[in-house]
Amino acid sequence: MSEIALCAPDGITFHVHGLTKTYRSGEVDVQALRGIDLDIFDSEILVLLGPSGSGKSTFLNVLGGLDHPTAGEVMFRDHNLSRMSDRDLTRYRRDHVGFVFQFYNLIPSLTARENVALVTEIAANPMTPEDALGVVGLGDRLDHFPAQLSGGEQQRVAIARAIAKRPEILLCDEPTGALDCATGIIVLEAIERINRELGTTSVVITHNAAIADMGQRVASFADGRIASLRKNSSRKPARQLSW
């Protein structure tokens, strides 16, 4: 990677300072992020809570190297994402980041095993597809196609695909948004297990306040800013959540 500059302090995965993102919409400038300051710690689960349009997804996209900030600094360890070229951001995403979205984006003509193998074939030190699917409790569904899986099972395949390359960071944008409560809890338990067993720094976007209780910390977004940041003194495991 290029553009190595400042350095996030030890124990911190991301150091974000003054992060601003402005989009041009016709003749109007839209401020999606307005000067975000935040440190994200190694191996934590951070929940980003807030309504649609509050800036959560834009923030996640910048952390994941999918979008460039307009201003401010985003340090991933000793790498300044704010100044990276598109080519270096592609390498950063490939080597360090796993993404999980609301919609599973599985290839219908490939089995669960084959969907996960798409990632393991290009990663430097991957799990086997079988091991990744085992982590999310789908070791007995390796050869099923997406159409043969429930929505929650498809989302767990997507999580297995994201973690198969052993990423340092797991970024989840509304991972339970298309699921009912019972199925969503199974998906959240998979995210918890990955965080616990692999030490993966995990950032989970939701508009559902009940899900916030599973994080070590909760950042509430409003109008492109962090309106509040709190530490959960009594976290709830996913299996105890309900909505």
Secondary structure, DSSP 8 states (H G I E B T S, - for coil): ---B-S---TTEEEEEEEEEEEEEETTEEEEEEEEEEEEEETT-EEEEE--TTSSHHHHHHHHTTSS--SEEEEEETTEEGGG--HHHHHHHHHHHEEEE-SS----TTS-HHHHHHHHHTT-SS---HHHHHHHTT-TT-TT--GGGS-HHHHHHHHHHHHHTT--SEEEEESTTTTS-HHHHHHHHHHHHHHHHHH--EEEEEES-GGGGGGSSEEEEEETTEEEEEEE-SS---GGG---
